[in-house]
């Protein structure tokens, strides 16, 4: 009994000494592995204080068999991305389309670090000049709208010698909209959540959407009576559309941060 106890305590003491002065090959130094890798092992103390084979792969955290120094040697590195590029022009001019901005990966995630966010965003838009710089003209049809934030990045171009109109705002009361507007949740379509029946919305009419001849925007209801039902369509999701009634025209725009849109 005494001899057995002595041998057991001697083994523990040797293991402790060996653990305190473990060889350079022990632990996770230089051995951090992605995912599940059963060959990514070391001979050292584990995180639950057991000496023997321990692991340095990402799965060891869940399996609870990491080497004791895994948290320091294999600390999580989240994804690092660059700043967004400037918005591109509309992919297709003279019709409802979309614009794009992108960002790149500067540091890839490691050791279960936070994954990279979306690297591309799209937003609905429309440009009234073709690739040669010629005016497309203003088509007839429903009002084409997108988020008012688009006004911060849109290209305001006019033909040489043509003065730009200062713009105006129209207020409408939303009468109806289809279910597609309610379920849109992509980054470039979340603004459609502010379209609801009964809400009064503010819509900006600015260059280049303004017709040089009539100084109106497509579908803005400029010549409509207050009781007329007018149609609108969301740019970026053609399935999102509905109707509204004109409330009033505002020569001096003061649209609120939400429930505000822009004719495209």
C-alpha positions as a printed Julia matrix, in Angstrom:
264×3 Matrix{Float64}:
   0.0    0.0     0.0
   2.73   2.46    1.05
   4.95   1.49   -1.9
   2.02   1.87   -4.3
   1.16   5.3    -2.91
   4.78   6.41   -3.16
   5.0    5.29   -6.78
   1.73   7.09   -7.62
   2.85  10.35   -6.01
   6.24  10.09   -7.74
   4.47   9.73  -11.1
   2.37  12.81  -10.42
   5.46  14.76   -9.36
   7.38  13.77  -12.48
   4.42  14.69  -14.67
   4.17  18.07  -12.95
   7.87  18.72  -13.42
   7.7   17.61  -17.03
   4.64  19.81  -17.6
   6.36  22.83  -16.09
   9.35  22.37  -18.37
   7.66  20.84  -21.39
   9.69  20.61  -24.57
   9.4   23.12  -27.36
   7.39  20.53  -29.29
   4.68  20.48  -26.63
   1.6   22.69  -26.54
  -0.01  24.41  -29.53
   2.82  26.74  -30.55
   2.86  26.66  -34.36
   0.25  23.91  -34.48
  -3.08  25.74  -34.75
  -5.29  23.93  -37.26
  -8.64  24.9   -38.83
 -11.78  22.81  -38.5
 -11.51  19.26  -37.2
  -8.06  17.71  -37.58
  -7.31  14.55  -35.62
  -3.64  14.78  -36.57
  -3.31  18.23  -34.99
  -2.08  16.92  -31.64
   0.58  17.5   -29.05
   1.85  15.78  -25.91
   1.24  18.15  -23.04
  -1.26  19.19  -20.4
  -4.81  19.5   -21.62
  -7.24  22.21  -20.56
  -8.81  19.81  -18.02
  -5.42  19.21  -16.34
  -4.71  15.78  -17.75
  -1.27  15.09  -19.16
  -1.14  13.25  -22.46
  -2.36  13.72  -26.01
  -4.16  17.02  -26.49
  -5.42  18.83  -29.59
  -4.85  22.17  -31.29
  -7.59  22.18  -33.94
 -10.62  24.48  -33.81
 -12.9   21.61  -32.82
 -11.0   21.02  -29.58
 -12.92  23.84  -27.92
 -16.19  22.0   -28.46
 -14.65  18.59  -27.69
 -12.94  20.05  -24.57
  -9.63  18.33  -25.31
  -7.48  21.35  -26.19
  -3.92  21.71  -24.99
  -3.65  24.09  -22.07
  -2.13  26.91  -24.14
  -4.65  26.76  -27.01
  -6.47  30.0   -25.95
  -3.22  32.0   -26.09
  -1.41  30.3   -28.97
  -4.52  29.94  -31.15
  -6.54  33.01  -30.21
  -9.48  33.82  -32.47
  -8.83  36.25  -35.33
 -12.0   37.85  -36.7
 -12.34  38.69  -40.36
 -11.14  42.17  -41.27
 -12.55  43.83  -44.39
 -11.7   47.01  -46.26
 -13.89  50.08  -46.59
 -16.69  50.04  -49.18
 -15.84  51.23  -52.65
 -17.88  54.08  -54.11
 -21.22  53.08  -55.61
 -21.0   52.11  -59.25
 -23.26  53.58  -61.87
 -26.43  51.7   -62.78
 -25.62  48.39  -64.42
 -28.12  49.11  -67.2
 -29.02  52.71  -68.1
 -32.43  53.93  -69.25
 -34.35  51.3   -67.26
 -34.81  50.26  -63.63
 -31.62  48.52  -62.63
 -29.19  48.32  -59.72
 -25.84  49.73  -58.63
 -23.07  47.9   -56.78
 -20.44  48.57  -54.17
 -17.85  46.09  -52.89
 -15.23  45.58  -50.22
 -12.39  43.09  -49.93
 -10.97  40.79  -47.26
  -7.84  42.15  -45.6
  -7.43  39.42  -42.97
  -9.15  36.04  -43.16
 -10.76  34.7   -39.97
  -8.79  32.1   -38.02
  -9.43  29.83  -35.08
 -13.22  30.22  -35.06
 -12.95  34.0   -35.4
 -15.95  35.98  -36.61
 -16.78  35.16  -40.23
 -16.53  37.75  -43.0
 -19.62  39.92  -43.63
 -21.14  40.41  -47.07
 -18.6   41.7   -49.57
 -21.1   43.13  -52.04
 -24.18  45.31  -51.73
 -26.72  46.25  -54.39
 -29.29  49.01  -54.49
 -31.98  49.89  -56.99
 -31.36  52.81  -59.29
 -32.12  54.32  -62.67
 -30.03  56.56  -64.89
 -31.44  58.75  -67.63
 -28.36  58.81  -69.86
 -26.96  55.94  -71.91
 -23.3   54.93  -72.0
 -22.68  57.53  -74.73
 -24.09  60.32  -72.55
 -27.27  60.71  -74.58
 -30.56  61.43  -72.83
 -32.88  58.43  -72.65
 -36.04  60.48  -72.36
 -38.66  59.9   -69.68
 -40.89  56.9   -70.13
 -44.52  56.85  -69.09
 -45.68  54.46  -66.41
 -45.82  54.0   -62.64
 -43.65  56.03  -60.3
 -40.31  54.28  -59.82
 -39.04  54.81  -56.28
 -36.15  53.8   -54.06
 -34.79  54.84  -50.65
 -33.99  58.53  -50.21
 -30.46  57.49  -49.21
 -29.82  56.97  -52.9
 -29.82  60.75  -53.34
 -26.48  60.88  -51.48
 -24.72  58.79  -54.08
 -26.57  59.3   -57.34
 -24.88  60.99  -60.25
 -26.55  64.32  -61.01
 -25.77  64.93  -64.65
 -27.39  67.29  -67.08
 -26.86  67.93  -70.76
 -24.39  70.67  -71.57
 -25.96  74.07  -71.14
 -29.15  72.75  -69.5
 -29.77  74.27  -66.06
 -30.68  71.76  -63.38
 -34.0   72.03  -61.62
 -33.71  72.4   -57.86
 -36.28  69.67  -57.28
 -39.32  69.32  -55.07
 -41.11  66.77  -52.88
 -44.46  65.05  -53.14
 -46.43  63.6   -50.24
 -48.58  60.53  -50.88
 -50.83  58.37  -48.73
 -50.16  54.69  -49.41
 -53.42  52.96  -50.35
 -52.17  49.46  -51.12
 -49.08  47.35  -51.59
 -48.5   43.68  -52.3
 -46.99  41.07  -49.99
 -43.59  41.14  -51.71
 -42.84  44.49  -50.06
 -43.49  43.02  -46.61
 -41.0   40.16  -46.86
 -38.06  41.94  -48.5
 -35.12  41.73  -46.08
 -32.0   41.95  -48.24
 -29.61  44.8   -47.34
 -30.62  46.81  -50.42
 -34.37  46.21  -50.04
 -34.97  46.71  -46.29
 -36.12  50.27  -46.98
 -39.35  48.76  -48.36
 -40.32  47.94  -44.77
 -41.31  51.61  -44.43
 -44.02  51.22  -47.07
 -47.27  50.47  -45.23
 -50.93  51.01  -46.01
 -52.23  54.27  -44.55
 -48.78  55.83  -44.11
 -48.05  59.25  -45.59
 -44.7   59.11  -47.36
 -42.46  61.85  -48.72
 -40.86  61.37  -52.15
 -38.11  63.6   -53.55
 -38.04  64.59  -57.23
 -34.49  65.62  -58.11
 -32.19  65.65  -61.13
 -31.58  63.62  -63.19
 -35.06  62.11  -62.76
 -36.72  65.45  -63.5
 -37.84  65.95  -67.07
 -36.16  69.01  -68.59
 -39.39  69.89  -70.39
 -42.15  69.35  -67.86
 -40.06  69.63  -64.66
 -41.83  66.55  -63.28
 -40.79  63.03  -62.4
 -42.28  59.89  -63.9
 -45.52  59.02  -62.12
 -45.33  61.85  -59.58
 -49.02  62.71  -60.01
 -48.28  66.31  -60.91
 -51.4   66.55  -63.07
 -53.53  64.16  -61.0
 -56.44  65.08  -58.78
 -56.32  64.31  -55.05
 -58.78  61.43  -55.43
 -56.92  59.78  -58.31
 -55.32  56.4   -57.62
 -51.68  56.44  -58.75
 -49.34  53.48  -59.15
 -45.77  53.06  -57.86
 -43.11  50.37  -58.16
 -40.0   49.77  -56.04
 -36.7   49.79  -57.92
 -34.57  46.85  -56.84
 -37.56  44.54  -56.4
 -40.04  44.79  -59.3
 -42.5   42.55  -57.44
 -42.94  45.24  -54.76
 -45.58  47.64  -56.07
 -48.81  49.3   -55.03
 -50.96  52.43  -55.18
 -51.15  55.78  -53.43
 -53.03  59.1   -53.53
 -51.44  62.52  -53.81
 -51.56  64.62  -50.64
 -49.59  67.73  -51.58
 -46.55  69.1   -53.39
 -43.78  70.69  -51.33
 -41.55  73.21  -53.03
 -39.18  73.23  -50.07
 -38.31  69.67  -49.15
 -38.08  68.65  -45.52
 -38.63  64.9   -45.7
 -38.16  63.03  -42.39
 -35.4   60.41  -42.0
 -37.89  57.54  -42.36
 -40.8   57.03  -44.74
 -38.83  59.04  -47.3
 -38.12  57.94  -50.83
 -36.9   59.33  -54.14
 -38.14  59.11  -57.7
 -35.6   57.3   -59.83
